Amino acid sequence: MNIIICGAGVVGFTIAKLLSEQGHSITVIDQASEDIQKINDSLDVKAIVGKATYPSILEKANASETDMIIAVTRNDEINMLICQIAFSIFNIPKKIARIRSQDYLNPKFTRVYSKENLPIDVIISPEIEIAKSIQRKLEAPGALDSVPFADNKIRLLEILIKDNCKLIDIKLNELTKKFPNLEANIIAIIRNDKFFIPSKNDTIKKDDKIYVIINSAQMSQTLEIFGHNEKISKRILIVGGGNIGFNLAKNLEETLDAARVKIVEKDKVRAEFLANELNNTIVINGNGLDEEVLIEANLEEAETVLALTNDDEDNLMVSVLVEKFAKDEKKMEDKRTMALINKPNYSLLQNSLKIDDLIDPRMNTVSSILKHIHKGTIETAYTIHNGEYEVIEAEIIETSELINKELKNSNLPDDIRIGAVLRDDNVVIPR
């Protein structure tokens, strides 16, 4: 496909890199000459300095021959205008825009995005996507991530292997004998920051991150077998009542009846908005780094603490205070901490600060965009390991070479694995 990407920030750069590696013809447009220079130095794509809202710049990018345009500049209105010009002048078939403002995302106003008005085919809202991602993590305690596929009949779990896991040093082909009723398939392992697809003779090691495809009905059982007995949190403290914190609290009110959610928000006007819009969430107006405010929020009793402010350093400091408030090691181990981090270098502090999970908003956005790019029988896609690998859900059509072949005889490339099959509503995990 011929694809134009407008915006050369981290999201634009990452998408350009991944799509060019997949063989697509990519053109990137950005006003910042230094960002375009970085793309020219690093990627095999066409890069143009200029405003993507100018028809002459889009013409220079060969917009009339383009299949898709992805608008991920830092400005909602510019992204919307790019899609309008792409449709009105160049008739580009598919238009994707990143839009952050909640007002533009209000369901009452969706008709504005029709072809007659503002022709955007796919709207990506990072804040809503991140809130959904955090909610999935909360629903699978013990997992670093939990991603549904096939109408939630199949799930991908990302699990950290701790020293209490009884499967350490056991070969993967022996797991089936040890747990014959477990419907799970380890499709990937990250060890010492290196990603690999395991063979049947590989073993699991302490501190591995493993990716497991499972039958969703066995989620608790699977986590327990891999050494995780954590319970679903009922007392949740959110520090930062921005769009992510607000959407998360709203989702939890609708889906987790027993949850007691509190939000600490330092802006008084925003705190009043949250109190008016949320029904069962306690809103505290105050600074999440003020120990008196955290005492009022009962931080000591919180089972999960989510630092979701717009400031990376504040989010890391909240995680430090969580450890300070925990009276002993056991209490700290029982707590789950998550921090929103925009600067990737801060990931180096995760272990020393005892943060269970760092949330990268830009990789969430990349994953959301990529799943809309695949054509044909791809139902959904999820990127892992900084977008270098994808887990995809695809329909097998009648012309497929895989039909009626045993998987061991299917001649799949070494870096492709079939993790699960859904057939007539039944989940089949390949042995």
Wavefront OBJ file of the C-alpha trace (Angstrom):
o trace
v 0.000 0.000 0.000
v 0.956 3.634 -0.526
v 0.591 5.342 2.868
v 1.132 8.966 3.938
v 1.912 9.599 7.609
v 1.460 13.172 8.836
v 3.482 13.806 11.973
v 7.034 12.569 12.616
v 6.929 12.311 16.412
v 7.441 9.024 18.236
v 4.132 7.562 17.013
v 4.644 8.668 13.394
v 8.262 7.460 13.390
v 7.358 4.052 14.853
v 4.485 3.478 12.429
v 6.663 4.502 9.477
v 9.399 2.107 10.606
v 7.061 -0.868 11.069
v 5.082 -0.326 7.869
v 8.165 0.223 5.710
v 9.606 -3.035 7.089
v 6.374 -4.757 6.021
v 6.937 -3.591 2.438
v 4.535 -0.648 2.259
v 5.512 2.513 0.388
v 5.665 5.233 3.058
v 5.831 9.034 2.896
v 6.171 11.070 6.101
v 5.286 14.781 6.334
v 6.197 17.108 9.222
v 6.939 20.805 9.702
v 9.919 20.082 11.958
v 13.003 19.698 9.794
v 14.931 17.969 12.622
v 12.264 15.231 12.921
v 12.287 14.733 9.150
v 16.093 14.593 9.194
v 15.917 11.836 11.840
v 13.570 9.867 9.571
v 15.855 10.390 6.570
v 18.833 9.181 8.597
v 17.078 6.108 10.014
v 14.398 4.820 7.648
v 14.006 3.850 4.013
v 10.995 6.102 3.411
v 10.250 9.356 1.606
v 10.253 12.332 4.011
v 8.939 15.837 3.295
v 9.287 19.036 5.355
v 6.068 21.038 5.211
v 2.499 21.521 6.425
v 0.341 18.497 5.686
v -2.707 20.780 5.548
v -1.329 22.395 2.378
v -2.724 20.657 -0.734
v 0.550 21.375 -2.544
v 2.488 19.397 0.107
v 0.058 16.468 -0.127
v 0.371 16.629 -3.919
v 4.149 16.466 -3.539
v 3.605 13.330 -1.420
v 1.676 11.816 -4.363
v -1.643 11.892 -2.472
v -3.666 11.137 -5.618
v -2.041 7.668 -5.726
v -2.285 7.038 -1.963
v -4.365 4.273 -0.369
v -4.331 5.610 3.192
v -3.427 8.712 5.189
v -2.608 8.625 8.920
v -2.762 11.983 10.731
v -0.857 11.860 14.030
v 0.342 15.439 14.453
v 0.172 16.954 17.936
v -2.973 18.966 17.081
v -6.506 17.488 16.834
v -7.798 20.179 14.509
v -4.869 19.780 12.114
v -5.424 16.013 12.019
v -9.103 16.553 11.209
v -8.336 19.105 8.496
v -5.750 16.795 6.906
v -8.422 14.098 6.543
v -10.872 16.595 5.037
v -8.371 17.774 2.388
v -7.246 14.192 1.721
v -10.855 13.264 0.913
v -12.100 16.425 -0.820
v -9.148 17.029 -3.136
v -7.362 13.672 -3.456
v -10.130 11.160 -2.655
v -7.819 9.040 -0.470
v -9.846 5.907 0.406
v -8.919 5.450 4.095
v -8.274 8.241 6.577
v -7.097 7.673 10.182
v -6.807 10.529 12.702
v -5.533 10.686 16.265
v -7.944 12.853 18.275
v -7.402 13.548 21.966
v -10.065 16.103 22.935
v -12.969 14.421 24.688
v -15.379 17.000 23.302
v -14.687 15.817 19.752
v -15.257 12.223 20.926
v -18.662 12.801 22.512
v -21.052 10.142 21.089
v -23.680 12.869 20.552
v -21.532 14.382 17.797
v -20.483 11.294 15.818
v -22.490 12.379 12.770
v -19.912 15.118 12.193
v -17.511 12.412 10.938
v -19.706 11.295 8.048
v -18.504 11.603 4.434
v -20.792 14.574 3.920
v -19.267 16.490 6.846
v -15.820 15.509 8.128
v -14.733 12.272 6.431
v -12.595 10.392 8.989
v -12.818 6.601 8.702
v -11.013 5.697 11.941
v -10.580 7.874 15.030
v -7.868 6.839 17.473
v -8.204 8.273 20.990
v -5.054 7.459 22.999
v -6.692 8.282 26.329
v -9.667 5.973 25.745
v -7.422 3.177 24.435
v -5.096 3.452 27.462
v -8.039 3.395 29.878
v -9.274 0.189 28.215
v -5.775 -1.289 28.378
v -5.468 -0.562 32.120
v -8.919 -2.021 32.735
v -7.843 -5.259 31.005
v -4.793 -5.437 33.271
v -6.987 -4.983 36.360
v -9.264 -7.806 35.189
v -6.271 -10.186 34.975
v -4.392 -9.690 38.272
v -0.892 -11.072 38.013
v -0.654 -10.473 34.258
v 1.256 -7.501 32.860
v -1.295 -7.387 30.043
v -4.392 -9.230 28.925
v -5.661 -8.825 25.361
v -8.933 -10.361 24.129
v -9.310 -12.025 20.729
v -12.165 -13.888 19.009
v -14.957 -12.126 20.934
v -13.046 -12.721 24.186
v -13.000 -16.507 23.768
v -9.199 -16.381 23.421
v -6.757 -14.176 25.318
v -3.125 -13.186 25.092
v -1.522 -12.915 28.544
v 1.825 -11.236 29.223
v 3.216 -12.779 32.420
v 6.352 -12.051 34.449
v 7.956 -15.227 35.786
v 8.901 -14.814 39.454
v 10.955 -17.166 41.610
v 7.806 -18.858 42.998
v 6.856 -20.240 39.560
v 7.065 -24.052 39.692
v 7.649 -24.309 35.926
v 11.129 -22.739 35.929
v 13.652 -24.910 34.030
v 10.954 -27.293 32.744
v 11.017 -27.860 28.968
v 7.966 -26.524 27.178
v 7.106 -29.888 25.628
v 6.821 -31.318 29.159
v 4.183 -28.775 30.215
v 1.499 -30.654 28.298
v 2.272 -33.851 30.228
v 2.370 -31.970 33.528
v -0.909 -30.090 32.880
v -2.862 -32.110 30.282
v -6.045 -30.044 30.765
v -4.410 -26.635 30.458
v -5.352 -24.899 27.206
v -2.370 -22.569 26.876
v 0.395 -22.002 24.350
v 3.614 -20.052 25.082
v 4.268 -18.210 21.823
v 7.078 -15.833 22.828
v 9.584 -15.051 25.575
v 11.522 -11.885 26.417
v 14.718 -12.691 28.321
v 17.291 -10.001 29.181
v 15.465 -7.635 26.797
v 15.835 -10.114 23.909
v 12.705 -11.437 22.223
v 12.534 -14.992 20.876
v 9.951 -17.527 19.788
v 10.621 -20.655 21.865
v 11.048 -24.204 20.602
v 9.695 -27.258 22.397
v 13.044 -27.858 24.142
v 13.325 -24.320 25.557
v 12.734 -23.660 29.260
v 11.267 -20.812 31.299
v 13.640 -18.781 33.488
v 13.092 -16.418 36.426
v 12.441 -12.804 35.277
v 11.286 -13.961 31.822
v 8.322 -12.148 30.319
v 6.265 -14.744 28.516
v 3.389 -14.319 26.090
v 0.751 -17.036 26.408
v -2.291 -17.653 24.219
v -5.047 -19.208 26.354
v -8.661 -20.265 26.405
v -10.228 -17.261 28.193
v -12.237 -19.580 30.430
v -8.957 -20.732 32.024
v -7.444 -17.313 32.811
v -7.297 -17.710 36.632
v -6.085 -21.309 36.334
v -3.332 -20.316 33.883
v -2.080 -17.441 36.041
v -1.984 -19.701 39.094
v 0.051 -22.356 37.261
v 2.593 -19.676 36.298
v 2.931 -18.586 39.933
v 0.407 -15.736 40.191
v -2.335 -15.927 42.820
v -3.160 -12.230 42.983
v -6.801 -11.282 43.541
v -8.780 -8.709 41.571
v -8.300 -5.333 43.285
v -11.367 -3.841 44.921
v -9.718 -0.750 46.424
v -8.247 1.336 43.611
v -6.576 4.736 43.913
v -6.056 6.856 40.785
v -3.693 9.846 41.044
v -4.490 12.194 38.162
v -8.023 12.877 36.967
v -7.257 13.693 33.341
v -8.940 11.955 30.429
v -7.242 8.617 31.151
v -8.140 8.615 34.856
v -11.678 9.791 34.121
v -12.336 7.188 31.407
v -10.857 4.427 33.565
v -13.012 5.338 36.574
v -16.100 5.497 34.368
v -15.330 2.056 32.875
v -14.728 0.557 36.325
v -18.049 1.929 37.590
v -19.797 0.139 34.722
v -17.970 -3.207 34.873
v -16.536 -3.792 38.355
v -19.422 -3.529 40.811
v -17.420 -4.316 43.944
v -14.656 -1.803 43.195
v -14.157 1.220 45.425
v -12.414 3.835 43.323
v -10.854 7.095 44.501
v -9.311 9.826 42.328
v -6.874 12.483 43.549
v -6.935 15.538 41.250
v -5.098 18.772 42.069
v -7.044 21.097 39.745
v -10.188 22.255 41.561
v -12.308 22.835 38.444
v -11.359 19.423 37.042
v -12.078 17.772 40.398
v -15.569 19.319 40.424
v -16.136 18.050 36.868
v -15.112 14.523 37.900
v -17.366 14.612 40.968
v -20.336 15.633 38.812
v -19.710 13.102 36.020
v -18.875 10.019 38.125
v -21.447 8.259 40.278
v -19.640 5.937 42.677
v -16.093 7.333 42.628
v -14.760 9.433 45.505
v -12.938 12.520 44.193
v -10.350 14.274 46.381
v -9.082 17.710 45.355
v -5.385 17.862 46.216
v -1.816 17.186 45.130
v -1.035 13.480 44.750
v 2.489 14.140 46.094
v 1.178 15.676 49.330
v 1.391 13.023 52.052
v -1.596 14.504 53.930
v -3.714 14.179 50.789
v -2.580 10.568 50.355
v -3.468 9.835 53.971
v -6.942 11.299 53.315
v -7.175 9.062 50.225
v -6.212 6.098 52.446
v -3.233 5.119 50.303
v -2.156 2.533 52.855
v -5.328 0.494 52.215
v -5.309 0.809 48.404
v -4.661 -2.496 46.612
v -3.822 -0.904 43.257
v -2.358 2.572 42.803
v -2.362 4.143 39.331
v -0.232 7.241 38.737
v -1.816 8.809 35.643
v -0.889 12.495 35.745
v 0.601 14.316 32.756
v 3.989 14.515 34.491
v 6.329 11.508 34.300
v 8.348 12.595 37.344
v 5.198 13.003 39.459
v 4.053 9.526 38.437
v 7.386 8.026 39.481
v 7.288 9.919 42.790
v 3.795 8.599 43.545
v 5.199 5.091 43.157
v 8.002 5.965 45.641
v 5.413 7.207 48.148
v 3.437 3.971 47.780
v 6.483 2.076 49.008
v 6.972 4.562 51.857
v 3.384 4.099 53.041
v 3.631 0.296 52.959
v 4.495 -0.661 56.526
v 6.315 -3.859 55.648
v 7.593 -5.879 52.660
v 4.490 -8.089 52.608
v 2.189 -5.067 52.331
v 4.302 -3.743 49.439
v 4.173 -7.083 47.642
v 0.384 -7.125 47.955
v 0.076 -3.717 46.304
v 0.078 -3.212 42.543
v 1.509 0.021 41.149
v 1.226 1.344 37.603
v 2.706 4.559 36.248
v 2.069 6.422 32.994
v 5.440 7.233 31.403
v 6.075 9.144 28.162
v 9.879 9.124 28.290
v 11.156 5.637 27.439
v 14.408 6.111 29.403
v 12.456 6.025 32.649
v 11.744 2.332 32.088
v 15.233 1.721 33.515
v 13.894 2.811 36.918
v 11.025 0.328 37.004
v 12.710 -2.359 39.105
v 14.523 -0.041 41.512
v 11.284 1.868 42.229
v 9.300 -1.380 42.514
v 6.729 -0.338 39.903
v 4.743 -3.308 38.623
v 3.877 -1.816 35.266
v 4.885 1.176 33.167
v 2.241 2.345 30.704
v 3.574 3.736 27.414
v 0.773 5.793 25.800
v 2.499 6.042 22.429
v 2.895 2.300 21.945
v -0.798 1.929 22.793
v -1.552 4.378 19.985
v 0.761 2.552 17.548
v -0.953 -0.761 18.304
v -4.406 0.806 17.824
v -3.441 2.282 14.448
v -1.711 -0.821 13.100
v -4.748 -3.023 13.603
v -6.676 -0.781 11.180
v -4.054 -1.046 8.442
v -4.222 -4.757 7.682
v -6.497 -5.651 4.805
v -8.755 -8.596 4.026
v -9.256 -11.340 6.588
v -7.315 -9.770 9.491
v -9.855 -9.208 12.285
v -7.596 -7.513 14.808
v -3.921 -7.081 15.674
v -1.856 -6.309 18.761
v 1.785 -5.243 18.743
v 4.363 -6.427 21.281
v 8.014 -5.639 22.056
v 7.914 -2.021 20.828
v 5.940 -2.962 17.740
v 8.516 -5.393 16.347
v 6.076 -8.332 16.538
v 2.347 -8.664 16.105
v -0.305 -11.039 17.346
v -3.046 -11.148 14.729
v -6.479 -12.730 14.489
v -7.239 -13.861 10.936
v -9.933 -15.856 9.200
v -8.758 -18.878 7.223
v -10.264 -18.653 3.735
v -10.885 -21.584 1.416
v -7.790 -20.921 -0.718
v -5.404 -21.112 2.254
v -2.505 -23.569 2.012
v -3.013 -24.403 5.699
v -6.344 -26.180 5.255
v -6.309 -29.902 6.186
v -2.575 -29.874 6.960
v -1.045 -30.803 10.280
v 0.687 -27.719 11.645
v 4.046 -29.491 11.786
v 3.765 -30.020 8.019
v 2.465 -26.548 7.167
v 5.857 -25.020 6.226
v 5.225 -21.862 8.260
v 8.265 -19.586 8.611
v 10.214 -20.017 11.849
v 9.052 -16.681 13.235
v 5.342 -17.406 12.789
v 3.342 -19.434 15.305
v -0.316 -20.407 15.414
v -1.291 -19.913 19.042
v -4.961 -20.942 18.919
v -7.793 -21.836 16.562
v -11.461 -20.963 17.024
v -13.654 -23.484 15.205
v -17.445 -23.517 15.583
v -17.141 -21.603 18.877
v -14.660 -24.164 20.247
v -11.144 -23.080 21.222
v -8.402 -25.401 19.988
v -4.879 -24.924 21.401
v -2.308 -26.636 19.124
v -0.082 -29.140 20.892
l 1 2 3 4 5 6 7 8 9 10 11 12 13 14 15 16 17 18 19 20 21 22 23 24 25 26 27 28 29 30 31 32 33 34 35 36 37 38 39 40 41 42 43 44 45 46 47 48 49 50 51 52 53 54 55 56 57 58 59 60 61 62 63 64 65 66 67 68 69 70 71 72 73 74 75 76 77 78 79 80 81 82 83 84 85 86 87 88 89 90 91 92 93 94 95 96 97 98 99 100 101 102 103 104 105 106 107 108 109 110 111 112 113 114 115 116 117 118 119 120 121 122 123 124 125 126 127 128 129 130 131 132 133 134 135 136 137 138 139 140 141 142 143 144 145 146 147 148 149 150 151 152 153 154 155 156 157 158 159 160 161 162 163 164 165 166 167 168 169 170 171 172 173 174 175 176 177 178 179 180 181 182 183 184 185 186 187 188 189 190 191 192 193 194 195 196 197 198 199 200 201 202 203 204 205 206 207 208 209 210 211 212 213 214 215 216 217 218 219 220 221 222 223 224 225 226 227 228 229 230 231 232 233 234 235 236 237 238 239 240 241 242 243 244 245 246 247 248 249 250 251 252 253 254 255 256 257 258 259 260 261 262 263 264 265 266 267 268 269 270 271 272 273 274 275 276 277 278 279 280 281 282 283 284 285 286 287 288 289 290 291 292 293 294 295 296 297 298 299 300 301 302 303 304 305 306 307 308 309 310 311 312 313 314 315 316 317 318 319 320 321 322 323 324 325 326 327 328 329 330 331 332 333 334 335 336 337 338 339 340 341 342 343 344 345 346 347 348 349 350 351 352 353 354 355 356 357 358 359 360 361 362 363 364 365 366 367 368 369 370 371 372 373 374 375 376 377 378 379 380 381 382 383 384 385 386 387 388 389 390 391 392 393 394 395 396 397 398 399 400 401 402 403 404 405 406 407 408 409 410 411 412 413 414 415 416 417 418 419 420 421 422 423 424 425 426 427 428 429 430 431
